[in-house]
Amino acid sequence: MGIYLLIATILSSIFLILWRWYAHYLDNAIAGLYANFIFCESSLGLPDDLGTVGNLLGMKVFRDKGTEWNGFTPVQKAKVVSKLFEKKRLGYRGHRGIDIVALVAIIVMATVCVFSFRGDWWTVIINIKLKMSRCLYIAIILVPILMVLLYYWFYCQKNPREKDLENAFAETDKLRNKNFELMKTGSQLKSELSEFHKDLLDFESRILTLKTQVQKLIDQLPNDN
């Protein structure tokens, strides 16, 4: 009986881990489109509470920065969201609670498995002859926990902290200032090109005038015939 319970526990743990991994995979793919969604919604004039931004405004850190957020253009809002996505700080969207439930389920199944396999908990803890059971129990418990922690650290989206939002705003401001400088430089170049074009037209006009005068002088020359 114990060996079947062990196999069932291992398979159930694998299925739970795969389920949560795939759920986060899909969520990450959707979160990657948030910047495009927000740009389109802002460009169409859709109120924040009716669009994708409403999900972000559900977080206190976003609400506290509402004034700065509202001052951004659609492109800048999309840039902020894109920066948060790159930093894995676009919010849990309810996944954290489900992940905790799945992890607790794995721990409970592992505990029940080991207790039923070797006896009561005193046997599991004290009896030196059951070192293999303790190692098996620790492996069943620690491996999923380690996998979940590593997965959360490197892959999963987490709720943004205030400094994450401030950094995203700061980088967007730098981009806005850089764009302004480029626009200013472009405007200056356009003005210089306009002046150059005027000078070129004036020079062309003078050339035509000179050509006309030369032609008149040629016409005034006596004809040898």
N, C-alpha and C positions, 0 to 999 in steps of 0.2 A: 504493500500500500504506500509506503513511504517513498519508494522510487518513482511511482507514478505521480505522486504529489509533487515531487521535486521537478520532474519533467514538465508538469503542468505549470509550475511556478516560473520556471525558466522561460518557457514559451510565452506565457502571459506577460512576463516582464519585457520580453523582446517585442511583442506586439504593441504593448503600451508605449514603449520608447519609440518605435517606428511611427505609431499614430501621432504622437506629440511632435516628432521631427517633421513629419509631412505637414502637419497643421501649421507649424512655424515656417516651413518652406513656402506654403501658399500665402501666408500672412505677409512674409517678407516681400514676395513678388507683388502683392497688392500695395504694400506700403511704398514700394519703389515707384508707384504711379501717382502717389499723392501730390508730388510737385506739379505734374501735368494737370491733374484734376483741379488743383487750387488755381493754377494759372488760367485755365479755361473758365472756371466759375467766377473768378475775380474780373476777368475780361468781359464777361457777360453781365456783370453787375449783380450777381446772385448774393443775397445777404449771407454773412458768415454762418449764422445759426442754422441755415437751411442746407449748407453744402458740406464739403469734406472738412472745412475748417472747424465746423461745429464739434467734430470728434476731438480736435486738438484743444479747443477752448474748454472742453470738459476737464482739462487738467489745470490746476490752480496756477502753476508757473506760467502758463500761457495767458490766463486771464489777467494776471498781474502785469503782463507786458502788453496789454491790449492797446494802449495809446500808441506805443511805438509800432506795433503790428499794423494798426489802421493807417499809419502814415506811409506804409510801403506801397509801391506799385505792384501790379500782378506779377511782373517779372521778379521783383525783389522778394515777394512772398514765396514764390516758387523756389527761389534760391535759398531762403532760410530753411524751408522744409527739406530741400535736397541736402543741405549741410547736416541737418539733424539725422536724416536717413543714413548718410555716410558714417556718422558717428554712432549708429545703432541706438539713437535716442529719440525715437518717434512714438514711443508709448507701447504699453503691453497689450492694449485692446482686449482685456479679459483673459488672456492666455495664462497669466501667472497663477491664478487660482486653480485653473484646470490642471496645470503642470504639477502643482503641489498635491492635488488629489491623486493624480496618477502615481506620483512618487510615494505617497503614503500607502497607496494600494500595493505597490511593489514591496515595501518594507513589511506590511502586514502579512502578505502572502509568504514572504521569506521566513518570517518568524513562525507562522503556523506550520510551514513545511519542516523547519528544523525541529520544532517541539514535537511534532507528530512522528518525526523520523527517529528521534533519540530519547524521547521521554520528556519529563517536566523540565522547567527552566533551571532548577538547581543542577540537574544532570548536565545540562548544556554548559553551564558556567563553571562548575566545580570539577567534574570528573575529568581527570587528566587523560583518560583513554579516549576521550572524544575530541581530541585536538582537530581531527579532520572535519568534524561537524562544525566546530567553531570557525575554522578557516572557511568552510563552505558558506556558513551563515554570513561571515564578514564579507566574503566575496560577493554574495548575492545582494547584500545591502550596499556596500561601498562602490561597486562598479557602476550601478545605475546613478548613484548620487554624483560620482565623479564625472560621468558622462553628461549628466544634466548641467552640472556647474560649468564644465568646459564649454558646453553648447551655449549656455546663457552668456558666458563671458565673451565668446568670439563671434557669435552668430545672431542671437536673438535681439530684437528691438526692446529697449527698456524705456522707462519714463524719463523725460528730459529733466535735468537739474537746472537750476537758475543760471549757473555758469555756462552750461551748454547752450542755453538760449541766448545769453549775452554774447558768447563767442560767435554764434551764427549771425546775430544782428550786427556785430562788429565787422565780420567779414563781408556782410552784405553792404554795410556803409562804405567800406573800402572800395568795393566794386562800384558802388554808386558814385563815389568821388572820382574813381578812375575813369568811369564813363563820362562824367561831367568834364573832366580834363580833356578827354579825347574829343568830346563834342566841341569844347572851346578851341582846341587846336584845329579841329576840322573847320570851324567857323572862321578862324584866322586865315587858314589856307584858302578857303573859299573867297574871302575878301581880297587876299593877295592875288589870287588867280583872276578875280574880277578886274582889279586894277591893271594887271598885266594885259588882260584882254583889251581894256580900254586903250592902253598905250600901244598895243599892236594895231588896233583899228586906226588910231591917230597916225601911226607910222605909215600904215597902208594908204591912208588918205593923202599924206604928204607925198608919198611915192607917186600916186596917181596925178597929183597936182604938178609935180616936177616933170612927169612924163608928158603931161599936156603942154607945159611951157616949152619943153624941148621940141615937141612936135611943131609948135607954132614957130619956133626959131628956124626949124628945118624948112617949113613952108615959106618963110620969108626970104630964104636964101635965093639968089638969082639963078634962074634956070639957064644952063649953058647952051641948051638948044634954042 
